[in-house]
Amino acid sequence: CDMAATAVGTVQLLLRRLMRLLRRLCDTGNEITHSSLDARTQLAASLPESACEGEASEVQLLTESWLVILGFLAPEELCRYARLNRRLRELAEDDGLWRQLCKAHWAGKQWMPDELFRNGDYRRAEQHLTVAECKSLLQRRGAAVASVTKKPELLQAVHSCNPKLPGVDKAKPLLIRGKWKASYACAELDSRRETITVDEVAHFRWHLIYHGRPSQMGLRHFRRDGVFVSPHFGETLWFLGEGGKEFVMHGVPPLQVKRNTANWGWVIGAGTGTEYHSQEVDD
C-alpha cells in the first residue's frame, strides 16, 4: 500500500510539474501557427525547438513513463509540450500517442479505419512508413501500382498522388515527422473539404430520402465507372460537376454536395426532395 501511494504521489507531482511547464509556455505568448488554420488544424505547424529546459531536466524518467504521462494530454497540449526541447519533442511526437488520439477522435467518422489517413501528407515522415502502409495508402487512393514492390518506388508513388488539402500549398510538405501525427493533422484539414471525389461516391452506399421519407428499396451504389442501377428506372449514368460540388445523374437536375461535419460523410441534394446520405459499409 505504501509503495502504491508513493507511486501515485510521484505521478501526481510529475503531472503538476508538466502542466506548470505548459502554462509557462502558453504565458510566453508563443503560439503555434500555420497559414490561416485554427487551433485544431495548427497541429500541422512547424514546431521550433526551444532552449527552455527548466523543470523538465529535473525529472528523470524512463521513456515509457513519460509516454504514460503524456497520454493524458490533448493534441494541442502535446504540440505546446513539444516546444520545450528536442528530447521532449521526440516524446510528444511518439507514433503510439498519436495513433491513440486518432483512434479516439475518428470513432464514428466515415471511412476512417484504424490505419494511416488515406489523404495524408507523409513526405516528412516517409522514413517511418512501412511497405504495407504504402500499399494500403495507394490502394485506398485508387492508385494502380500492383507491380511496384520496392519501398523507394512505393514512397514515390504515394507522394506523387498526394491529394490537395484545404488551406495548404500542395507543393510544400507539412513539417511533421511523425506519421500518426501527420494523419491526425491531415484528417482535420481534410474534414473541411467541400468537394467530393469519384472514389468517395463509389466507396459509400447511399441512403435515399425522397421528399422526407426514407426509401425502403435498400442502399444505392454509384459505381466507379459512372453507372448507377436504379431499382425504379434501371441503368443510368452519373458524374460529378463543378469540381465535385455537384452530383449529376441522367434525368435528374444537378444536386449540390454538402459535407456532414458530424461524421465526415456526405449528403447529396441536401434540402431538396431527393437526398442521398452516405453510409459506411463493410469491405
C-alpha positions in Angstrom: 0.0 0.0 0.0 2.8 2.4 0.9 4.5 1.7 -2.4 1.3 2.2 -4.4 0.7 5.5 -2.5 4.3 6.6 -3.3 3.9 5.8 -7.0 0.6 7.7 -7.2 2.1 10.7 -5.4 5.0 10.7 -7.8 2.8 10.6 -10.9 0.7 13.4 -9.5 3.8 15.5 -8.8 5.0 15.0 -12.3 1.7 15.9 -13.8 1.6 19.1 -11.8 5.1 20.0 -13.0 4.2 19.1 -16.5 1.0 21.3 -16.5 3.1 24.1 -14.9 5.5 23.9 -17.8 2.7 24.0 -20.3 1.2 27.1 -18.6 4.6 28.8 -18.6 5.0 28.1 -22.3 1.5 29.5 -23.0 2.3 32.6 -21.0 5.2 33.5 -23.2 2.8 34.4 -25.9 4.3 32.0 -28.4 1.5 30.5 -30.5 1.5 27.6 -32.9 0.6 29.0 -36.3 0.4 27.5 -39.8 -1.1 29.5 -42.6 -4.7 30.5 -41.7 -5.5 27.4 -39.8 -7.3 27.5 -36.4 -6.2 25.9 -33.1 -7.1 22.3 -34.1 -5.5 22.3 -37.6 -2.5 24.2 -36.2 -1.2 20.7 -35.4 0.3 20.7 -38.8 2.7 23.6 -37.8 6.4 23.5 -37.7 7.3 23.4 -34.1 10.6 25.1 -33.4 12.9 24.0 -30.7 13.3 26.0 -27.5 16.1 26.4 -25.1 13.6 26.3 -22.3 14.8 23.2 -20.3 13.7 24.3 -16.8 12.0 21.8 -14.6 11.8 19.2 -17.4 15.5 18.4 -16.9 14.9 17.9 -13.2 12.6 14.9 -13.8 14.5 11.8 -14.9 12.1 9.1 -16.1 12.1 6.2 -18.4 10.7 6.9 -21.9 7.8 4.5 -21.1 6.9 6.5 -18.0 6.9 9.8 -19.9 4.6 8.4 -22.6 2.1 7.3 -19.9 2.0 10.8 -18.6 1.8 12.4 -22.0 -1.1 10.1 -22.8 -3.2 12.3 -20.5 -2.7 15.4 -22.7 -4.9 16.7 -25.5 -3.4 17.2 -29.0 -3.0 21.0 -28.6 -1.2 20.4 -25.3 1.2 17.9 -26.8 2.1 20.4 -29.5 2.9 23.0 -26.9 4.9 20.5 -24.8 6.9 19.6 -27.9 8.4 23.1 -28.0 10.3 22.7 -24.7 13.4 21.0 -26.1 14.5 18.3 -28.6 14.1 15.3 -26.3 10.6 16.3 -25.2 9.7 17.0 -28.8 10.6 13.4 -29.7 8.4 12.1 -26.9 5.5 14.3 -27.8 5.5 13.2 -31.4 5.5 9.5 -30.5 3.5 7.5 -33.0 1.8 5.4 -30.3 0.4 8.6 -28.6 -0.9 10.0 -31.8 -2.4 6.7 -33.0 -4.5 6.5 -29.9 -5.6 10.1 -30.4 -6.5 9.3 -33.9 -8.5 6.2 -32.9 -10.4 8.1 -30.2 -11.1 11.2 -32.4 -12.1 9.2 -35.5 -14.6 7.0 -33.7 -17.9 7.4 -35.5 -16.4 9.1 -38.5 -17.0 7.6 -42.0 -14.2 6.0 -44.0 -11.8 6.5 -41.1 -10.4 3.0 -40.2 -7.6 2.4 -37.7 -5.0 3.0 -40.4 -2.9 5.9 -41.6 -5.2 8.6 -43.1 -5.6 7.9 -46.8 -5.2 11.6 -47.8 -2.3 12.4 -45.5 1.0 14.1 -46.5 3.8 11.9 -45.3 6.8 13.4 -47.1 8.5 14.4 -43.9 7.6 11.1 -42.2 8.4 8.8 -45.1 11.3 7.0 -43.2 8.7 5.7 -40.7 6.3 4.3 -43.4 6.3 0.5 -43.9 5.9 -1.2 -47.3 2.5 -2.5 -46.1 1.4 1.0 -45.2 2.5 2.4 -48.5 0.5 -0.2 -50.4 -2.6 0.4 -48.2 -2.4 4.2 -48.8 -2.1 3.6 -52.6 -5.0 1.1 -52.6 -7.3 3.5 -50.8 -6.4 6.3 -53.1 -7.3 4.2 -56.1 -3.7 4.1 -57.5 -3.0 1.1 -59.6 0.6 0.1 -58.7 0.3 -3.7 -58.1 3.6 -4.2 -59.9 5.6 -1.9 -57.5 7.1 -3.7 -54.6 10.2 -1.8 -53.5 9.9 0.8 -50.8 11.6 3.7 -52.6 9.3 3.3 -55.6 6.2 2.9 -53.3 7.1 6.1 -51.5 7.5 8.0 -54.8 4.1 6.7 -55.8 2.5 7.7 -52.5 3.9 11.2 -52.7 3.0 11.7 -56.4 -0.7 11.1 -55.7 -1.0 13.3 -52.6 -4.5 14.8 -52.5 -4.9 18.6 -52.1 -5.6 19.5 -48.5 -7.7 22.7 -47.8 -5.6 25.7 -46.9 -2.3 24.0 -47.6 0.1 24.5 -50.5 0.5 21.1 -52.1 4.0 21.9 -53.2 5.2 22.3 -49.7 5.3 19.2 -47.4 3.7 19.6 -43.9 6.5 19.9 -41.4 5.5 16.8 -39.3 8.0 14.0 -38.8 5.6 11.5 -37.1 3.3 9.5 -39.4 0.4 9.3 -37.0 0.6 13.0 -36.0 0.6 13.7 -39.7 -2.5 11.5 -40.0 -4.3 13.4 -37.3 -3.5 16.8 -38.7 -4.3 15.9 -42.3 -7.6 14.4 -41.4 -8.6 17.5 -39.6 -7.7 19.6 -42.6 -9.4 17.2 -45.0 -12.6 17.3 -42.9 -13.1 20.8 -44.2 -13.1 19.8 -47.8 -16.3 20.6 -49.5 -15.8 18.8 -52.8 -16.4 15.0 -53.1 -14.4 12.7 -55.2 -15.4 9.9 -57.6 -13.7 7.4 -55.2 -15.7 8.6 -52.3 -19.0 8.4 -54.2 -18.2 4.8 -55.3 -16.9 3.8 -51.8 -20.0 4.6 -49.9 -23.5 3.2 -50.2 -26.2 5.8 -50.2 -29.5 6.1 -48.3 -32.2 7.8 -50.3 -34.6 10.1 -48.5 -37.4 11.1 -51.0 -39.5 14.1 -50.0 -38.8 13.4 -46.4 -39.5 9.7 -46.5 -36.7 7.1 -46.2 -36.6 4.7 -49.2 -37.5 1.1 -48.5 -35.6 -0.1 -51.6 -32.2 -0.5 -49.9 -29.0 1.4 -50.2 -27.9 2.8 -53.5 -24.5 2.2 -55.1 -23.0 4.6 -57.6 -20.3 2.6 -59.4 -16.9 4.0 -60.0 -17.3 3.6 -63.8 -20.2 6.1 -63.7 -23.0 3.6 -63.8 -26.0 3.5 -61.4 -28.6 0.8 -61.5 -31.8 2.4 -60.1 -34.4 0.0 -58.6 -37.0 2.2 -60.3 -35.5 3.3 -63.7 -32.8 0.7 -64.4 -29.3 1.6 -65.5 -28.3 5.2 -65.8 -25.2 7.3 -65.8 -23.8 9.7 -63.2 -20.8 12.1 -62.9 -19.5 15.0 -60.8 -19.8 18.6 -61.9 -18.2 21.9 -60.7 -15.1 20.1 -59.5 -17.0 17.8 -57.1 -19.5 20.3 -55.8 -22.4 18.9 -57.9 -23.7 15.4 -58.4 -25.2 14.9 -61.9 -27.4 12.0 -62.9 -29.1 11.5 -66.2 -32.7 12.6 -66.0 -32.3 14.4 -62.7 -31.4 18.1 -62.1 -27.9 18.6 -60.7 -27.8 18.1 -56.9 -25.5 20.1 -54.6 -23.0 18.1 -52.5 -22.6 19.0 -48.8 -20.3 17.7 -46.1 -21.7 16.1 -43.0 -19.5 17.8 -40.4 -20.7 15.4 -37.6 -19.5 12.2 -39.2 -17.3 13.5 -42.0 -19.6 11.8 -44.5 -21.6 13.5 -47.3 -25.1 14.5 -48.3 -26.1 14.8 -51.9 -29.1 17.1 -52.6 -29.4 18.4 -49.0 -32.6 20.3 -48.6 -34.2 19.0 -51.8 -36.9 16.4 -52.3 -34.1 13.9 -53.3 -31.4 13.4 -50.7 -28.7 10.8 -50.6 -26.9 10.3 -47.3 -23.5 8.4 -47.3 -23.4 5.2 -45.3 -20.4 3.2 -44.3 -20.3 -0.4 -45.4 -18.1 -3.4 -44.5 -15.5 -4.2 -47.2 
